[in-house]
């Protein structure tokens, strides 16, 4: 998945602990969406399906006004 028109420093699609970023992480059984801050994972939710986790991540970026929902966002 790639989110175009969104600065890469505000999200990670590879999990980990980037500084102050929304993250998507593949788990053994499903997906974890969280906010990484100061070495901590603040869980937003855990999901069985990648599509659902990606939608939650995108909606969180919109809700936090990191991206404008009127922009043309491409996920691939």
ABEGO torsion letter per residue (X at the ends): XBBBGBBAAABBAAEEBBBGBBBBBBBABEBBBBBBBGGBBBBAEBBABAAAAAAAAAAAAAAAGABBAABBBBBX
